[in-house]
Amino acid sequence: MSIKVAEDLLLWCTIINYALLLYWAALFCLAHDRFHRILGRWFHLSREQFDGFNAIGMTIYKLGIILFNLAPYVALRIVT
């Protein structure tokens, strides 16, 4: 795999993962009550626990995107 192909791959992975993160955030904001009713029943979560788990999940996912997609992409762009 050439460096150009790796750059393109990492760029598209970053874009797709950020799109998924934005979709998750939009669902959380727009359909919060509906998902809390469903998932709260399944896992016996209070509203505060549900919000906390979503915030932690989105934070970990965003850090993963930055560490595994964006940082290597920027490093490859700097090197080439």
The first five atom37 places (N, CA, C, CB, O) and aatype in JSON, in Angstrom:
{
  "aatype": [12, 15, 9, 11, 19, 0, 6, 3, 10, 10, 10, 17, 4, 16, 9, 9, 2, 18, 0, 10, 10, 10, 18, 17, 0, 0, 10, 13, 4, 10, 0, 8, 3, 1, 13, 8, 1, 9, 10, 7, 1, 17, 13, 8, 10, 15, 1, 6, 5, 13, 3, 7, 13, 2, 0, 9, 7, 12, 16, 9, 18, 11, 10, 7, 9, 9, 10, 13, 2, 10, 0, 14, 18, 19, 0, 10, 1, 9, 19, 16],
  "atom_mask": [
    [1, 1, 1, 1, 1],
    [1, 1, 1, 1, 1],
    [1, 1, 1, 1, 1],
    [1, 1, 1, 1, 1],
    [1, 1, 1, 1, 1],
    [1, 1, 1, 1, 1],
    [1, 1, 1, 1, 1],
    [1, 1, 1, 1, 1],
    [1, 1, 1, 1, 1],
    [1, 1, 1, 1, 1],
    [1, 1, 1, 1, 1],
    [1, 1, 1, 1, 1],
    [1, 1, 1, 1, 1],
    [1, 1, 1, 1, 1],
    [1, 1, 1, 1, 1],
    [1, 1, 1, 1, 1],
    [1, 1, 1, 1, 1],
    [1, 1, 1, 1, 1],
    [1, 1, 1, 1, 1],
    [1, 1, 1, 1, 1],
    [1, 1, 1, 1, 1],
    [1, 1, 1, 1, 1],
    [1, 1, 1, 1, 1],
    [1, 1, 1, 1, 1],
    [1, 1, 1, 1, 1],
    [1, 1, 1, 1, 1],
    [1, 1, 1, 1, 1],
    [1, 1, 1, 1, 1],
    [1, 1, 1, 1, 1],
    [1, 1, 1, 1, 1],
    [1, 1, 1, 1, 1],
    [1, 1, 1, 1, 1],
    [1, 1, 1, 1, 1],
    [1, 1, 1, 1, 1],
    [1, 1, 1, 1, 1],
    [1, 1, 1, 1, 1],
    [1, 1, 1, 1, 1],
    [1, 1, 1, 1, 1],
    [1, 1, 1, 1, 1],
    [1, 1, 1, 0, 1],
    [1, 1, 1, 1, 1],
    [1, 1, 1, 1, 1],
    [1, 1, 1, 1, 1],
    [1, 1, 1, 1, 1],
    [1, 1, 1, 1, 1],
    [1, 1, 1, 1, 1],
    [1, 1, 1, 1, 1],
    [1, 1, 1, 1, 1],
    [1, 1, 1, 1, 1],
    [1, 1, 1, 1, 1],
    [1, 1, 1, 1, 1],
    [1, 1, 1, 0, 1],
    [1, 1, 1, 1, 1],
    [1, 1, 1, 1, 1],
    [1, 1, 1, 1, 1],
    [1, 1, 1, 1, 1],
    [1, 1, 1, 0, 1],
    [1, 1, 1, 1, 1],
    [1, 1, 1, 1, 1],
    [1, 1, 1, 1, 1],
    [1, 1, 1, 1, 1],
    [1, 1, 1, 1, 1],
    [1, 1, 1, 1, 1],
    [1, 1, 1, 0, 1],
    [1, 1, 1, 1, 1],
    [1, 1, 1, 1, 1],
    [1, 1, 1, 1, 1],
    [1, 1, 1, 1, 1],
    [1, 1, 1, 1, 1],
    [1, 1, 1, 1, 1],
    [1, 1, 1, 1, 1],
    [1, 1, 1, 1, 1],
    [1, 1, 1, 1, 1],
    [1, 1, 1, 1, 1],
    [1, 1, 1, 1, 1],
    [1, 1, 1, 1, 1],
    [1, 1, 1, 1, 1],
    [1, 1, 1, 1, 1],
    [1, 1, 1, 1, 1],
    [1, 1, 1, 1, 1]
  ],
  "atom_positions": [
    [[0.85, -1.17, 0.0], [0.0, 0.0, 0.0], [0.9, 1.23, 0.0], [-0.97, 0.0, 1.22], [1.81, 1.36, 0.82]],
    [[0.63, 2.12, -0.91], [1.42, 3.35, -0.98], [0.96, 4.35, 0.08], [1.32, 3.98, -2.4], [-0.12, 4.21, 0.67]],
    [[1.8, 5.33, 0.31], [1.46, 6.34, 1.32], [0.23, 7.14, 0.9], [2.65, 7.29, 1.54], [-0.59, 7.5, 1.75]],
    [[0.08, 7.41, -0.38], [-1.09, 8.15, -0.87], [-2.38, 7.37, -0.61], [-0.96, 8.44, -2.38], [-3.39, 7.95, -0.21]],
    [[-2.34, 6.07, -0.83], [-3.52, 5.23, -0.58], [-3.83, 5.21, 0.93], [-3.3, 3.76, -1.1], [-4.99, 5.29, 1.32]],
    [[-2.81, 5.12, 1.76], [-3.01, 5.14, 3.21], [-3.6, 6.47, 3.66], [-1.68, 4.87, 3.95], [-4.49, 6.5, 4.51]],
    [[-3.11, 7.57, 3.09], [-3.68, 8.89, 3.41], [-5.15, 8.96, 3.06], [-2.91, 10.0, 2.68], [-5.98, 9.41, 3.85]],
    [[-5.47, 8.52, 1.85], [-6.87, 8.54, 1.41], [-7.75, 7.67, 2.3], [-6.98, 8.08, -0.05], [-8.86, 8.06, 2.67]],
    [[-7.25, 6.49, 2.65], [-8.0, 5.58, 3.52], [-8.27, 6.22, 4.88], [-7.24, 4.27, 3.7], [-9.39, 6.18, 5.37]],
    [[-7.24, 6.79, 5.48], [-7.41, 7.42, 6.79], [-8.34, 8.63, 6.73], [-6.06, 7.83, 7.36], [-9.12, 8.87, 7.64]],
    [[-8.24, 9.39, 5.64], [-9.13, 10.55, 5.49], [-10.58, 10.09, 5.41], [-8.75, 11.36, 4.23], [-11.44, 10.64, 6.1]],
    [[-10.86, 9.08, 4.59], [-12.24, 8.6, 4.46], [-12.73, 7.93, 5.74], [-12.36, 7.63, 3.3], [-13.9, 8.06, 6.09]],
    [[-11.85, 7.22, 6.44], [-12.24, 6.64, 7.73], [-12.62, 7.73, 8.72], [-11.09, 5.78, 8.3], [-13.59, 7.59, 9.47]],
    [[-11.84, 8.81, 8.73], [-12.14, 9.93, 9.62], [-13.49, 10.56, 9.28], [-11.04, 10.99, 9.54], [-14.29, 10.83, 10.17]],
    [[-13.73, 10.79, 8.0], [-14.99, 11.41, 7.58], [-16.18, 10.52, 7.93], [-14.98, 11.69, 6.07], [-17.18, 11.01, 8.46]],
    [[-16.08, 9.24, 7.64], [-17.19, 8.31, 7.92], [-17.44, 8.2, 9.41], [-16.89, 6.92, 7.32], [-18.59, 8.2, 9.85]],
    [[-16.36, 8.1, 10.2], [-16.54, 7.97, 11.65], [-17.11, 9.24, 12.27], [-15.21, 7.64, 12.31], [-17.93, 9.16, 13.18]],
    [[-16.7, 10.41, 11.79], [-17.3, 11.64, 12.3], [-18.77, 11.76, 11.89], [-16.52, 12.86, 11.79], [-19.58, 12.29, 12.65]],
    [[-19.11, 11.26, 10.71], [-20.52, 11.25, 10.3], [-21.34, 10.36, 11.23], [-20.66, 10.76, 8.84], [-22.45, 10.72, 11.62]],
    [[-20.79, 9.21, 11.59], [-21.49, 8.32, 12.53], [-21.63, 8.97, 13.91], [-20.75, 6.99, 12.66], [-22.66, 8.84, 14.56]],
    [[-20.59, 9.67, 14.34], [-20.64, 10.37, 15.62], [-21.71, 11.47, 15.6], [-19.27, 10.98, 15.97], [-22.45, 11.63, 16.56]],
    [[-21.79, 12.21, 14.51], [-22.81, 13.25, 14.39], [-24.21, 12.65, 14.35], [-22.57, 14.1, 13.13], [-25.15, 13.21, 14.91]],
    [[-24.36, 11.5, 13.68], [-25.64, 10.8, 13.64], [-26.05, 10.36, 15.04], [-25.57, 9.58, 12.7], [-27.21, 10.51, 15.43]],
    [[-25.1, 9.81, 15.81], [-25.36, 9.4, 17.19], [-25.78, 10.61, 18.02], [-24.1, 8.72, 17.81], [-26.74, 10.53, 18.79]],
    [[-25.07, 11.72, 17.88], [-25.41, 12.92, 18.64], [-26.79, 13.46, 18.24], [-24.35, 14.01, 18.43], [-27.55, 13.9, 19.1]],
    [[-27.1, 13.42, 16.95], [-28.42, 13.89, 16.5], [-29.53, 12.99, 17.05], [-28.49, 13.92, 14.96], [-30.55, 13.49, 17.52]],
    [[-29.32, 11.68, 17.0], [-30.32, 10.77, 17.58], [-30.49, 11.02, 19.07], [-29.91, 9.31, 17.34], [-31.6, 11.01, 19.59]],
    [[-29.37, 11.24, 19.75], [-29.44, 11.49, 21.18], [-30.22, 12.76, 21.49], [-28.03, 11.58, 21.76], [-31.0, 12.8, 22.44]],
    [[-30.01, 13.8, 20.69], [-30.71, 15.07, 20.94], [-32.17, 15.02, 20.51], [-30.0, 16.19, 20.2], [-33.05, 15.51, 21.23]],
    [[-32.44, 14.44, 19.35], [-33.78, 14.5, 18.79], [-34.72, 13.42, 19.3], [-33.7, 14.42, 17.31], [-35.93, 13.64, 19.41]],
    [[-34.19, 12.26, 19.6], [-35.05, 11.15, 20.04], [-34.66, 10.66, 21.42], [-34.97, 9.99, 19.03], [-34.73, 9.46, 21.71]],
    [[-34.25, 11.57, 22.27], [-33.76, 11.23, 23.61], [-34.8, 10.47, 24.42], [-33.35, 12.49, 24.35], [-34.5, 9.41, 24.97]],
    [[-36.0, 11.0, 24.5], [-37.02, 10.38, 25.34], [-37.4, 8.99, 24.85], [-38.25, 11.25, 25.39], [-37.57, 8.07, 25.65]],
    [[-37.52, 8.84, 23.54], [-37.9, 7.54, 22.98], [-36.84, 6.48, 23.3], [-38.1, 7.65, 21.46], [-37.18, 5.38, 23.74]],
    [[-35.56, 6.81, 23.07], [-34.51, 5.84, 23.34], [-34.36, 5.58, 24.82], [-33.2, 6.33, 22.76], [-34.05, 4.45, 25.23]],
    [[-34.57, 6.6, 25.65], [-34.49, 6.37, 27.09], [-35.59, 5.42, 27.55], [-34.58, 7.69, 27.85], [-35.35, 4.55, 28.39]],
    [[-36.79, 5.59, 27.01], [-37.88, 4.67, 27.38], [-37.53, 3.23, 27.02], [-39.19, 5.09, 26.7], [-37.74, 2.32, 27.82]],
    [[-37.01, 3.03, 25.82], [-36.71, 1.67, 25.36], [-35.52, 1.09, 26.13], [-36.42, 1.66, 23.85], [-35.62, 0.02, 26.73]],
    [[-34.4, 1.8, 26.09], [-33.18, 1.27, 26.71], [-33.24, 1.32, 28.23], [-31.97, 2.05, 26.22], [-32.65, 0.47, 28.91]],
    [[-33.95, 2.29, 28.78], [-34.12, 2.36, 30.22], [-34.86, 1.16, 30.76], [0.0, 0.0, 0.0], [-34.56, 0.66, 31.84]],
    [[-35.84, 0.7, 30.0], [-36.58, -0.5, 30.39], [-35.7, -1.74, 30.31], [-37.82, -0.68, 29.51], [-35.72, -2.58, 31.21]],
    [[-34.93, -1.85, 29.23], [-34.09, -3.04, 29.04], [-32.98, -3.14, 30.08], [-33.48, -3.02, 27.65], [-32.71, -4.22, 30.6]],
    [[-32.35, -2.02, 30.39], [-31.18, -2.03, 31.26], [-31.42, -1.37, 32.62], [-30.04, -1.34, 30.57], [-30.48, -1.23, 33.41]],
    [[-32.65, -0.97, 32.9], [-33.02, -0.34, 34.18], [-32.12, 0.87, 34.47], [-32.93, -1.36, 35.33], [-31.48, 0.93, 35.52]],
    [[-32.09, 1.81, 33.53], [-31.27, 3.01, 33.66], [-32.13, 4.21, 34.0], [-30.48, 3.26, 32.37], [-33.22, 4.39, 33.45]],
    [[-31.63, 5.04, 34.91], [-32.29, 6.31, 35.14], [-31.92, 7.26, 34.01], [-31.9, 6.91, 36.54], [-31.02, 6.96, 33.22]],
    [[-32.6, 8.39, 33.94], [-32.3, 9.36, 32.89], [-30.86, 9.87, 33.02], [-33.29, 10.55, 32.96], [-30.18, 10.06, 32.0]],
    [[-30.38, 10.09, 34.23], [-29.02, 10.58, 34.44], [-27.99, 9.53, 34.01], [-28.81, 10.95, 35.91], [-26.97, 9.88, 33.41]],
    [[-28.24, 8.25, 34.32], [-27.33, 7.2, 33.9], [-27.31, 7.08, 32.37], [-27.74, 5.86, 34.53], [-26.24, 6.92, 31.77]],
    [[-28.46, 7.15, 31.76], [-28.56, 7.08, 30.3], [-27.78, 8.21, 29.66], [-30.03, 7.12, 29.86], [-27.02, 7.98, 28.72]],
    [[-27.95, 9.43, 30.16], [-27.22, 10.58, 29.62], [-25.72, 10.42, 29.83], [-27.72, 11.88, 30.27], [-24.92, 10.72, 28.94]],
    [[-25.34, 9.94, 31.01], [-23.92, 9.76, 31.31], [-23.27, 8.71, 30.42], [0.0, 0.0, 0.0], [-22.17, 8.92, 29.92]],
    [[-23.95, 7.59, 30.22], [-23.4, 6.55, 29.35], [-23.26, 7.04, 27.92], [-24.28, 5.31, 29.39], [-22.27, 6.72, 27.26]],
    [[-24.22, 7.79, 27.44], [-24.12, 8.33, 26.09], [-22.97, 9.33, 25.97], [-25.44, 8.99, 25.68], [-22.23, 9.32, 25.0]],
    [[-22.83, 10.2, 26.96], [-21.75, 11.19, 26.93], [-20.39, 10.49, 26.96], [-21.87, 12.17, 28.12], [-19.48, 10.86, 26.21]],
    [[-20.24, 9.5, 27.82], [-18.97, 8.76, 27.91], [-18.72, 8.0, 26.61], [-18.99, 7.78, 29.11], [-17.6, 8.0, 26.1]],
    [[-19.75, 7.37, 26.07], [-19.6, 6.63, 24.82], [-19.19, 7.51, 23.68], [0.0, 0.0, 0.0], [-18.3, 7.16, 22.9]],
    [[-19.83, 8.68, 23.55], [-19.47, 9.6, 22.48], [-18.05, 10.13, 22.66], [-20.46, 10.76, 22.42], [-17.33, 10.33, 21.68]],
    [[-17.65, 10.37, 23.9], [-16.3, 10.86, 24.17], [-15.25, 9.82, 23.81], [-16.16, 11.25, 25.64], [-14.25, 10.14, 23.17]],
    [[-15.47, 8.58, 24.21], [-14.52, 7.51, 23.89], [-14.45, 7.3, 22.39], [-14.91, 6.2, 24.61], [-13.37, 7.11, 21.84]],
    [[-15.6, 7.33, 21.72], [-15.63, 7.15, 20.27], [-14.87, 8.28, 19.57], [-17.08, 7.1, 19.76], [-14.12, 8.04, 18.62]],
    [[-15.08, 9.52, 20.03], [-14.39, 10.66, 19.44], [-12.88, 10.56, 19.66], [-14.92, 11.98, 20.03], [-12.1, 10.85, 18.75]],
    [[-12.46, 10.17, 20.85], [-11.03, 9.99, 21.11], [-10.45, 8.9, 20.22], [-10.79, 9.65, 22.58], [-9.32, 9.03, 19.74]],
    [[-11.2, 7.83, 20.0], [-10.75, 6.77, 19.11], [-10.57, 7.27, 17.69], [0.0, 0.0, 0.0], [-9.59, 6.91, 17.02]],
    [[-11.49, 8.08, 17.23], [-11.38, 8.66, 15.88], [-10.12, 9.51, 15.78], [-12.63, 9.5, 15.54], [-9.37, 9.41, 14.81]],
    [[-9.9, 10.33, 16.77], [-8.73, 11.21, 16.75], [-7.44, 10.41, 16.81], [-8.79, 12.2, 17.91], [-6.5, 10.68, 16.06]],
    [[-7.38, 9.42, 17.71], [-6.14, 8.66, 17.89], [-5.84, 7.72, 16.73], [-6.21, 7.87, 19.17], [-4.69, 7.59, 16.32]],
    [[-6.86, 7.06, 16.19], [-6.63, 6.01, 15.21], [-6.86, 6.43, 13.76], [-7.5, 4.86, 15.52], [-6.45, 5.71, 12.85]],
    [[-7.49, 7.56, 13.53], [-7.73, 8.01, 12.16], [-7.09, 9.37, 11.88], [-9.22, 8.08, 11.9], [-6.31, 9.5, 10.94]],
    [[-7.43, 10.35, 12.68], [-7.0, 11.72, 12.38], [-5.51, 11.94, 12.64], [-7.81, 12.7, 13.21], [-4.83, 12.53, 11.8]],
    [[-5.01, 11.48, 13.77], [-3.58, 11.68, 14.07], [-2.67, 10.97, 13.06], [-3.27, 11.17, 15.48], [-1.7, 11.59, 12.6]],
    [[-2.93, 9.71, 12.69], [-2.08, 9.11, 11.66], [-2.2, 9.82, 10.31], [-2.44, 7.64, 11.49], [-1.21, 9.93, 9.58]],
    [[-3.39, 10.3, 9.97], [-3.55, 11.04, 8.72], [-2.71, 12.31, 8.73], [-5.04, 11.39, 8.49], [-2.0, 12.59, 7.76]],
    [[-2.77, 13.06, 9.81], [-1.99, 14.29, 9.91], [-0.5, 13.97, 9.88], [-2.34, 15.06, 11.21], [0.28, 14.69, 9.24]],
    [[-0.09, 12.9, 10.56], [1.33, 12.52, 10.54], [1.79, 12.17, 9.13], [1.56, 11.33, 11.47], [2.88, 12.57, 8.72]],
    [[0.98, 11.43, 8.38], [1.35, 11.1, 7.01], [1.39, 12.35, 6.13], [0.37, 10.09, 6.44], [2.25, 12.47, 5.25]],
    [[0.49, 13.28, 6.36], [0.51, 14.52, 5.57], [1.76, 15.34, 5.88], [-0.76, 15.36, 5.87], [2.32, 15.97, 4.98]],
    [[2.21, 15.33, 7.12], [3.41, 16.07, 7.49], [4.65, 15.43, 6.87], [3.55, 16.13, 9.03], [5.54, 16.13, 6.4]],
    [[4.7, 14.1, 6.88], [5.87, 13.38, 6.38], [6.01, 13.53, 4.88], [5.78, 11.91, 6.74], [7.13, 13.65, 4.37]],
    [[4.89, 13.53, 4.15], [4.98, 13.58, 2.69], [4.9, 14.99, 2.16], [3.89, 12.75, 2.06], [4.96, 15.2, 0.95]]
  ]
}
